[in-house]
Amino acid sequence: MQLLLEGWEGPLGVLVHLIKTQAMNIFNIPIVLVTRQYLDFVHQSGDISFDRAGEYLSMAAELVEIKARFLIPALQNRINEEAQSLDEMSPEDPRRPLVEKLLEFEAIKAAAEELEGVPQLGRDSFVSGESKRRADEFADLPVPVKGNSFDLVIALERALLRFANEQQAPRVRVRVQRITIHQRMVSLQERFRMFSRCELSDLFDDCKDRYELIVTIMASLELVKLGQLVVEQNEIFGKLSLSLGARFGEDFVNPEPEEAKNKQTVVQNAQA
């Protein structure tokens, strides 16, 4: 005996189908009517599969037991016939365990239907094999950042945290800007003319405060963007290092006033 209703198998699916089609109150199930309809449904089922028959027979026995317990007069007086929720049902109601199973079944069914609507890889969407086909071609492309770019962000956060721990409580001070991003780019370029490679953290040692740290980071990224430097990471979670890029040594112009103003605003926001 193998039953299938609306894409769901099992005796609980049969009971939910009977209750919903007849608009019954699940918290006040007419157990006599449902038991009779369930048994009729089982008897009228077609093919019999003994590996599934035990589930339906077990539910039939449970319904018959609940029906028999309703014959106890003292128990009938303690049942709330107007219950509209599980909390309103009497703890002694013999239908309560069955109602809990049906509610759990409905919750799992709703969750499964929601997950079924989510696009699935390999069924609703498919990954293009173009990247694998052109893997050799992509491997030869020069990239400014070699390694995990997220470690670059982590390195910045650690450096900022170090300065935050070392400094005292913030104070409002008005002072003349000591160094610009363009000036720091020039100084970094002069440094790499003498040392063609260094770790990113080494650049932070010359910074006196958060402002200079942020200017140094932005200047380094600008040089990477221009192709004059390359960020490399030789191993996972390893240190980040800077080395000469393919366009190192080329002259670069000072940013336009408006662009420099925007970058200066970014530095001030980051410092705050």
VOMITOR-323144 format. One record per residue (C-alpha): residue in three letters; y, x, z negated. Coordinates in steps of 0.001 Angstrom, whole numbers, padded with zeros to 6 digits, always signed. Each point is the difference from the previous one (the first is absolute). Layout:
N
ALAYXZ
...
//
This chain:
272
MET+000000+000000+000000
GLN+003179+001677+001182
LEU+003241-001990-000086
LEU+003271+000909+001689
LEU+003184-002026-000589
GLU+003331+000974+001550
GLY-001046+003634+000155
TRP-001173+000153-003638
GLU-003548+000217-001316
GLY-001464-000874-003372
PRO-000281-002989-002335
LEU+003546+000376-001316
GLY+001288-000432+003540
VAL-001980-003237+000278
LEU+001466-001356-003245
VAL+003554+000927+000988
HIS-000528-001750+003326
LEU-001265-003170-001697
ILE+002861-000031-002513
LYS+002748+000593+002548
THR-001233-002432+002640
GLN-000014-002804-002580
ALA+003255+001057-001710
MET-001646+000325-003408
ASN+001720+001478-003047
ILE-001724+003319-000545
PHE+000792-000182-003737
ASN-001675-003411-000279
ILE-002920+000194+002391
PRO-002097-003204+000215
ILE-003148+001971-000688
VAL-002414-002846+000783
LEU+001486-000565+003461
VAL+000291+003708+000820
THR-003546+000732-001159
ARG-001442-002752+002188
GLN+002011+001097+003056
TYR-000921+003644-000547
LEU-003716-000778-000237
ASP+000212-002181+003111
PHE+001754+002810+001831
VAL-002663+002493-000990
HIS-002831-002362+001020
GLN+001599-000627+003386
SER+000562+003684+000763
GLY-001841+001363+003008
ASP-001579+003438+000044
ILE-001452+001281-003271
SER+000422+003627-001003
PHE-001804+000779-003242
ASP+002183+003032-000726
ARG+003012-002355-000344
ALA-001700-003141-001278
GLY+000040+001210-003626
GLU+003820-000082-000134
TYR+000179-003657+001038
LEU-002884-001037-002244
SER+001629+001777-002947
MET+003252-001889+000580
ALA-001935-003266+000320
ALA-001660+000676-003366
GLU+003403+000740-001558
LEU+001445-003264+001307
VAL-002994-001975-001317
GLU+000402+001679-003408
ILE+003702-000913-000129
LYS-000850-003567+000997
ALA-002615-000196-002778
ARG+002429+001297-002641
PHE+002411-002774+000930
LEU-002544-002473-001329
ILE+000707+001138-003580
PRO+002319-002696-001470
ALA+001676+002302-002541
LEU+000918+002462+002769
GLN+001501-002665+002230
ASN+002597-000864-002665
ARG+001294+003594-000063
ILE+000603+000362+003759
ASN+003517-000305+001435
GLU-000351-002211+003052
GLU+003644+000569+001019
ALA+000018+003804+000025
GLN+002190+001524+002704
SER-000519+003676-000845
LEU-002602+002272-001506
ASP+001950+000170-003279
GLU-000132-003790-000346
MET-003786-000060+000348
SER-001973-000214-003219
PRO-001883+003203-000936
GLU-003083-002190-000494
ASP+000235-001506+003484
PRO-003277+000968+001749
ARG+001859+000141+003330
ARG+002379+002745-001163
PRO-002186+003024+001000
LEU-000502-001556+003436
VAL+003737-000616+000418
GLU+000726+003620-000904
LYS-002437+001180+002679
LEU+001576-002292+002607
LEU+003531+001195-000823
GLU-001099+003620+000216
PHE-001726-000716+003299
GLU+003180-001585+001392
ALA+002129+002964-001117
ILE-002333+002505+001664
LYS-000106-002129+003139
ALA+003804-000139+000194
ALA+000265+003753-000505
ALA-002605+000630+002704
GLU+001851-002237+002453
GLU+003255+001846-000687
LEU-001673+003372+000547
GLU-001582-001323+003186
GLY+003489-000644+001354
VAL+001054+003621-000508
PRO-000270+002055+003217
GLN-003020+002264-000126
LEU-000284+003396+001639
GLY-002651-000096+002693
ARG+000155-003777+000332
ASP+003645-001026+000445
SER+001523+003438+000573
PHE-001433+003148+001500
VAL+000993+003645-000329
SER+000914+001754+003206
GLY-002032+003072+000859
GLU+002966+001633+001733
SER+000735+002319-002932
LYS-003553+001391+000068
ARG+000047+000428+003760
ARG+003232+001995-000148
ALA-000750+001828-003246
ASP-000045+003417+001679
GLU+003323-000702+001689
PHE+001657-001111-003229
ALA-001368+003022-001882
ASP+002099+002348+002173
LEU+003279-001860-000574
PRO+002449+001871-002263
VAL+000798-001976-003117
PRO+002710+000901-002568
VAL-002142-001073-002984
LYS-003586+001232-000171
GLY-001918-001578-002864
ASN+000532-003002-002235
SER+003629-001123+000276
PHE-000328-001955-003257
ASP-000329+003294-001880
LEU+003507+000842+001200
VAL+001306-003099-001780
ILE-002047+000841-003107
ALA+001440+003519-000068
LEU+003524-001441+000114
GLU-000774-002437-002822
ARG-001398+002776-002179
ALA+003042+002171+000602
LEU+002361-002877-000826
LEU-001981-000744-003145
ARG+000279+003611-001109
PHE+003784-000084+000289
ALA+000152-003394-001701
ASN-001909+001375-003010
GLU+002131+003125-000255
GLN+003381-001707+000215
GLN+001772-001746-002835
ALA+001204-003575+000061
PRO+001923-000716+003239
ARG+003761+000339-000126
VAL+002604-001094+002531
ARG+001661+003031+001529
VAL+002327+000319+002973
ARG-000201+003322+001772
VAL+000357+001501+003422
GLN-003134+000079+002116
ARG-001388+003512-000282
ILE-002342+000034+002976
THR-000673-002179+003011
ILE-003244-000671+001818
HIS+001237+002020+002976
GLN+000892+002948-002240
ARG-003419-000130-001610
MET-001632-000104+003423
VAL+001848+003181+000938
SER-001053+001734-003225
LEU-003605-001047+000499
GLN+000058+001302+003533
GLU+001273+003356-001262
ARG-002755+000052-002617
PHE-002713-000576+002578
ARG+001369+002779+002169
MET-001070+002367-002795
PHE-003120-001868-001181
SER-001793-001907+002727
ARG-002036-002059-002442
CYS+000332-001351-003539
GLU-001200-002843-002171
LEU+002143-003098-000222
SER+000142+000264-003778
ASP+001578+003475+000287
LEU+003126-001563+001476
PHE+000445-002085-003144
ASP+000300+003051-002247
ASP+003505+000732+001302
CYS+001218-003547-000748
LYS+002167-000394-003068
ASP+000017-003799-000208
ARG-001329-003154+001629
TYR+002810-000007+002551
GLU-000906+003399+001402
LEU-003683-000937-000097
ILE+000560-003092+002131
VAL+002261+001895+002418
THR-002719+002645+000365
ILE-002655-002615+000737
MET+002158-001734+002612
ALA+001004+003290+001599
SER-003659+001026+000247
LEU-000931-003304+001616
GLU+002887+000344+002459
LEU-001295+003433+001039
VAL-003502-001453+000364
LYS+001422-002809+002103
LEU+001755+002524+002275
GLY-003254+001910+000433
GLN+001293+003129-001717
LEU-002428-000298-002921
VAL-003514-001380-000404
VAL-001496-001512-003152
GLU-003642+000952-000495
GLN-002728-000847-002502
ASN-003169+002035+000361
GLU-002199-002064-002327
ILE-000067-003433-001566
PHE+002375-000198-002984
GLY+001012+003578+000770
LYS+003480+001437-000165
LEU+002488-000748+002767
SER+001390+002974+001858
LEU+002747+000506+002576
SER-000306+002302+002969
LEU+001921+000725+003184
GLY-000049-002686+002653
ALA+000048+000322+003773
ARG+003795-000436+000155
PHE+000928+002232-002925
GLY+003178+001971+000526
GLU+001696-002518+002271
ASP+003541-000922-000913
PHE+000653-003423-001420
VAL+003330-001734-000244
ASN+001533-001460-003113
PRO-000687-003781-000174
GLU+002771-002342+001070
PRO+002268-001167-002833
GLU-001509-003491-000092
GLU-003574+001316-000007
ALA+000861+002566-002670
LYS+001586-002761-002068
ASN-003161-002112+000225
LYS-002197+002910-001048
GLN+002339+000803-002871
THR-000376-003613-001185
VAL-003789+000402+000060
VAL+000299+003132-002161
GLN+002234-001749-002513
ASN-002307-003017-000214
ALA-003045+002214-000498
GLN+001793+002023-002648
ALA+000883-003190-001869
//
